[in-house]
Amino acid sequence: MNITPEWVSAVASTVAAVGVIFAFSQLRVSKNIAQLQFEDGLAKEYRELASRIPTKALLGQPLSEDEYEKSFDEFYRYVDLSNEQVSLRKRGRIGEGVWQYWCLGIQANLALPSFKRAWSEIQGQCESFQELRRLEAEGFKHDPNFWQGA
């Protein structure tokens, strides 16, 4: 008859519990890394897009009609990316700290003359971008992750 001392069972249970806690913490670290990579990918997409928008527009200086027309597609892509960012936050895919930074950026960019003009024209030509419309209508104050009835 093989009787295991109680202390061996206690040590084995403790080791198993520590293993579970370690595995859980590793899963959390992996999830956080994946989240950061996802958010970094969107930030990179923004930087690439912004590099194709005239610097004058990003500085709030007026564009000539020709410059504006040549850049309209990039303004449209910016609106599309901004709407996607709002949608991702609404679904909980963007962290709160990153969202606050992005939201301030979206608000600041849409207040710039060329962005404001393009956003106004886009809203008049299509019914898309409902998330961005709502964010703006709420004064950029309410976190989309907590929107009700959306």
C-alpha positions in Angstrom: 0.0 0.0 0.0 1.4 3.3 -1.1 0.3 6.2 1.0 1.4 9.7 -0.1 2.2 12.1 2.7 -0.2 15.0 3.0 2.6 17.5 2.5 3.3 16.1 -1.0 -0.3 16.5 -2.0 -0.3 20.1 -0.7 2.9 20.9 -2.6 1.6 19.4 -5.8 -1.6 21.4 -5.5 0.4 24.6 -4.9 2.6 23.9 -7.9 -0.5 23.3 -10.0 -2.1 26.5 -8.8 1.1 28.5 -9.5 1.2 26.9 -13.0 -2.4 28.0 -13.7 -1.6 31.6 -12.5 1.5 31.7 -14.6 -0.3 30.4 -17.7 -3.1 33.0 -17.1 -0.6 35.8 -16.8 1.2 34.7 -20.0 -2.2 34.8 -21.8 -2.8 38.3 -20.6 0.7 39.4 -21.7 0.1 37.8 -25.2 -3.3 39.6 -25.5 -1.7 42.9 -24.5 1.0 42.5 -27.1 -1.5 41.6 -29.8 -3.6 44.7 -28.8 -0.6 47.0 -29.0 0.4 45.6 -32.4 -3.1 46.1 -33.7 -3.2 49.7 -32.5 0.3 50.3 -33.8 -0.8 49.1 -37.2 -3.7 51.6 -37.3 -1.3 54.4 -36.2 1.1 53.4 -39.0 -1.8 53.5 -41.5 -2.7 57.0 -40.3 0.9 58.2 -40.6 1.1 56.8 -44.2 -2.2 58.5 -45.1 -1.1 61.8 -43.5 2.1 61.7 -45.5 0.0 62.0 -48.7 -2.0 65.0 -47.4 -0.4 68.4 -48.1 1.5 69.6 -45.1 -0.3 73.0 -45.4 -3.6 71.3 -44.7 -2.2 69.5 -41.6 -0.9 72.9 -40.4 -4.3 74.5 -40.8 -3.3 76.6 -43.8 -5.7 77.0 -46.7 -5.2 75.0 -49.8 -5.7 76.3 -53.3 -8.7 74.9 -55.1 -6.3 72.7 -57.2 -4.5 71.4 -54.2 -7.8 70.6 -52.5 -9.2 68.8 -55.5 -6.0 66.7 -55.8 -6.1 65.8 -52.1 -9.8 65.1 -51.8 -9.3 61.3 -52.1 -6.8 61.4 -49.2 -9.3 63.4 -47.1 -11.9 60.8 -47.9 -9.6 58.1 -46.8 -8.9 60.0 -43.6 -12.6 60.2 -42.9 -13.0 56.5 -43.6 -10.0 55.6 -41.3 -11.4 57.9 -38.6 -14.8 56.2 -38.8 -13.2 52.8 -38.6 -11.3 53.9 -35.5 -14.6 55.0 -33.9 -16.2 51.7 -34.9 -13.3 49.7 -33.4 -13.5 51.6 -30.1 -17.3 51.0 -30.1 -16.6 47.2 -30.4 -13.9 47.4 -27.6 -11.0 46.7 -30.0 -9.2 49.9 -29.1 -7.9 50.6 -25.5 -9.1 53.6 -23.6 -5.8 55.4 -23.5 -5.2 55.0 -27.2 -8.8 56.0 -27.9 -8.5 59.3 -25.9 -5.5 60.2 -27.9 -7.0 59.3 -31.3 -10.3 61.0 -30.4 -8.5 64.3 -29.7 -6.6 63.9 -33.0 -9.8 63.3 -35.0 -11.4 66.3 -33.4 -8.4 68.5 -34.1 -8.0 67.4 -37.7 -11.7 67.8 -38.5 -11.5 71.3 -37.2 -8.8 72.2 -39.8 -10.1 74.1 -42.8 -9.4 71.6 -45.5 -10.5 68.6 -43.4 -13.6 70.4 -42.3 -14.5 71.3 -45.9 -13.9 67.7 -47.1 -15.9 66.2 -44.2 -18.8 68.6 -44.9 -18.8 67.6 -48.6 -18.6 63.9 -47.8 -21.5 64.1 -45.4 -23.6 65.8 -48.0 -22.8 63.2 -50.7 -23.3 60.0 -48.8 -25.0 58.5 -45.7 -21.9 56.5 -44.6 -19.7 57.1 -41.6 -22.4 56.9 -39.0 -20.0 56.3 -36.2 -18.0 59.4 -37.0 -21.1 61.5 -37.4 -22.4 60.4 -34.0 -19.0 61.1 -32.3 -19.0 64.6 -33.8 -22.7 65.2 -32.9 -21.9 64.3 -29.3 -19.1 66.8 -29.3 -16.4 64.1 -29.1 -17.3 63.7 -25.5 -18.9 60.3 -25.2 -16.7 57.2 -25.5 -18.2 55.0 -28.3 -17.4 51.9 -26.2 -20.2 52.9 -23.9 -22.8 54.1 -26.5 -26.2 52.7 -25.8 -28.6 51.7 -28.6 -25.9 51.7 -31.3 
